Each structure stands twice: as C-alpha cells, then as structure tokens.
Amino acid sequence: MTWRPTRPDQGYDPTGIPCDAVTARAEQEGTMIKPTGRHVVSGPKPTIPYFFDFEFHDNGRMIEPISLGIVPLHGRQEQYIEFDFDERRVCRENPWVAQNVLPLLTWRPQDRLSMDMAQLAILDMVTPPAFGHDVEFWAYNGSYDWVVMCQIFGSMTNLPKHFPHHVMDLKQAYIQRGRPNGVKPPKAATAHNALQDSKWNRRFYNGLVRTGMAPSLSGPTSRE
C-alpha cells in the first residue's frame, strides 16, 4: 500500500527524498505509512536536520546571545538574527568577543531583536514538519548553543512541541567515528559569524555522510 499526497503542497518531502522512496524505506524497515488522519508515519521516522550557531557572551553566570544563524539541510533558506544586547558591557567584560565577534555584526543596534521577536524569527524558519518527520538541531560543540536556544523560549520545557529536547553535536559524531580524514572543513576567515558558522556545520555534516558515516537517519546530503 502506497499513500500518495492529495494536495500539491504535500508532494515535497523536506528530507529531500521522494515520497515513494520514503514509503519504500519504511516498508523495508518493517514500518508502514498509513493514511490515518492527515499523514502519520509509524515506527522509525526520517529527520529534518537544521544547522545552527550562536555567538554569545558568557561571564560565568549567564549566557547572553549576540547573533544566531540557522540553515536547513536542503534548500536556500537561511535565518540570521542579531540580538539586542549591551555592547559596551560586553566589550568591557569580554575582550575576546569584542575582538572576534562584534566586528562581524552587520545590523544597526536599533534593528536588533528582543528575545520575543527572536522566537518568532526562529519559528518562521523551523516550522512544524509534515509527513510525521522529526526535527534535528546540529551544532559544533553545541552545549552552550542549546542552552541559549532553550532560554530564548524561556526554558527547555517551553520549547515548541516540534523541537527536540536535545542537540546533536558534530564534534561528538566526528570523535565517535574516529576523526576521519578529509571530513572536517577548514575554518573560513568569517569564523564567528553565526550564519557562516552554521553553513560550516552543514558542510561538516555532509562530509560525515559522504564517508558512509551518516550521523543520523537523514541520509542524503545537501547540494552546496
């Protein structure tokens, strides 16, 4: 039994795999896509990876976001945000951030977003997925990045329902796979620009996938 989309907007699978291929894979794995309700996948579900990076100020008591970049595995969408923060205080307390991060900011201070506005911008990018897929968030050394993401929504328990409560870490995946040669991309001159770093994360992920060491069930790589 093969369920086919009944609306034009259901004909695109965000994983980049044609609908029939998703169904075939589910059947091969012993799961079945059934037309119960709108579109429900039973058993293991494909995932939709997003790659993100925060630049932030950490003073040992709080983590204050400065900028955020998010890109999906497929497509040309991208999201870049700069946050409303006290630039003078950050310069005084964190000379490294003042030297390496702040010069790469591009927004006027009056255009930077509050936490509430940042929530809306993130949700505009990471929408609830169709076809019963799960969302994944990937970062490099992402522990602090994920804390900041949770804090934007208040806490981990306040995350949107389609967000996971964990982050996938590229550095851990790389180490667990024996640090394969030729996989980790060189850092660009734009390192510490959140959007460019999120794209670097995607390239790193694609490198792991191309070695046959796919970090997750997502499988296909993006075209860059």
Summary of the structure (lengths in Angstrom):
residues: 224
radius of gyration: 18.9
end to end distance: 35.2
largest distance: 64.0
contacts: 652
relative contact order: 0.17
helix: 36%
strand: 18%
